[in-house]
Amino acid sequence: MGRVTDLASFSALLTDEGRDLLTALRHYDPAQELAVASRLRREHPAELVTAALGQARLRQRAEAKFGADDAYRMYFTPNGVEQSTRKAVAEYRAAAFARLGVRRVADLCCGIGGDAIALARAGIRVLAVDRDPLTAAAARANAEALGLAELIEVRCADVTEVDTSAYDAVFVDPARRGGRGRIFDPEAYSPPLSWAIETARTAPHAALKIAPGIPHEIVPPEAEAEWISDGGDVKEAVLWFGTRPGSVRATLLPGGASLATSAPLPPPPVRKVGRYLYEPDGAVIRAHLVAEVARELGGGLVDETIAYVTADGLRPTPYATAYEITDELPFNLKRLKALLREREVGTLTVKKRGSAVEPEELRRKVKPKGPNAATVFLTRVSGAPTMLIGRPAGR
């Protein structure tokens, strides 16, 4: 019964009255929701107002992923906002499919249609499949709202029962959240990763979107594994089929820098801390390509278990952020507090890797105060708890 009510309420949003109401709510303040709801219910049905307010909140949340132009024309479900692909990542993947010569994609577990939209905008015809009726309705509404209905066919079905033989590529985005939150076991995905891999093997090309924490050892040998970050945050991993078997890749958006190899280097040597410390992008770390970045920088690790690269020279690289190190001290909060007070540091950035100390806890204890800024790295250097103090290089 609840599902019927959801679909009925959602359908009401697609009427002229529903669209006008959503347009009027574009800039509404959720903190004033009670007052807004009371006013609107004098002019519109109560159920429509409730649905519109919920959709307006979802659109506001979706703006960060999809941009204002799309988000305020699209329709969302709570899970759809949470699990959909960020627009920049979806566009990157769609362009990759287009470069492969793909013209028809079966988008399995399409959600509210974020990837299908990007694929269609790249000129690719899409079959978008989701088994949830409300989610499929949102995907269909989004294709229509963005003028892409001729390129996107939305089907409400169990993806395991869909024949994909007519398509030259398959994209699978299994559900990685359940009733208790995030799912870490790939075989507990819906559908399981093993099913997605077998489906990928039947198509000329395929891409499987998975969690970035996937162990490297379960990547099939015929797949290319790619880790993608956007704005410095790791967003996802993708298993590509029909591209470069056995290759690993780190791709950094929005710039598009991409580091790949089919023969990863052995771990770089540990060396003493030099003038510069490089913090590799999270996608580089997840892809196990820190050694490749260290070689590019002429550097080594500060510790064999820590993904910080140190070097004596400053070299520009898109794959790591450089800091100039001014001090290397054994971990000691009293000593750090005294140093920061002496240098009048009031803006303190705390980064940690290999330390149990929480950044907020450290800030609370050292009480930074003054006009200057500094960065402190809580880490290990050759096994010893260490504080490295510095600043972004070039500033």
Secondary structure as GFF3:
##gff-version 3
##sequence-region A 1 395
A	DSSP	alpha_helix	2	13	.	.	.	ID=ss1
A	DSSP	alpha_helix	16	24	.	.	.	ID=ss2
A	DSSP	three_ten_helix	30	32	.	.	.	ID=ss3
A	DSSP	alpha_helix	33	40	.	.	.	ID=ss4
A	DSSP	alpha_helix	46	66	.	.	.	ID=ss5
A	DSSP	alpha_helix	68	71	.	.	.	ID=ss6
A	DSSP	alpha_helix	78	83	.	.	.	ID=ss7
A	DSSP	alpha_helix	87	99	.	.	.	ID=ss8
A	DSSP	beta_strand	104	108	.	.	.	ID=ss9
A	DSSP	alpha_helix	114	121	.	.	.	ID=ss10
A	DSSP	beta_strand	125	130	.	.	.	ID=ss11
A	DSSP	alpha_helix	133	145	.	.	.	ID=ss12
A	DSSP	beta_strand	152	156	.	.	.	ID=ss13
A	DSSP	three_ten_helix	159	161	.	.	.	ID=ss14
A	DSSP	beta_strand	169	172	.	.	.	ID=ss15
A	DSSP	beta_strand	177	178	.	.	.	ID=ss16
A	DSSP	beta_strand	181	182	.	.	.	ID=ss17
A	DSSP	three_ten_helix	186	188	.	.	.	ID=ss18
A	DSSP	alpha_helix	193	200	.	.	.	ID=ss19
A	DSSP	beta_strand	205	210	.	.	.	ID=ss20
A	DSSP	three_ten_helix	216	218	.	.	.	ID=ss21
A	DSSP	beta_strand	223	230	.	.	.	ID=ss22
A	DSSP	beta_strand	233	241	.	.	.	ID=ss23
A	DSSP	beta_strand	248	253	.	.	.	ID=ss24
A	DSSP	beta_strand	257	261	.	.	.	ID=ss25
A	DSSP	beta_strand	276	280	.	.	.	ID=ss26
A	DSSP	alpha_helix	282	286	.	.	.	ID=ss27
A	DSSP	alpha_helix	290	297	.	.	.	ID=ss28
A	DSSP	beta_strand	300	303	.	.	.	ID=ss29
A	DSSP	beta_strand	306	311	.	.	.	ID=ss30
A	DSSP	beta_strand	320	330	.	.	.	ID=ss31
A	DSSP	alpha_helix	333	342	.	.	.	ID=ss32
A	DSSP	beta_strand	345	352	.	.	.	ID=ss33
A	DSSP	alpha_helix	359	366	.	.	.	ID=ss34
A	DSSP	beta_strand	372	381	.	.	.	ID=ss35
A	DSSP	beta_strand	384	392	.	.	.	ID=ss36
###
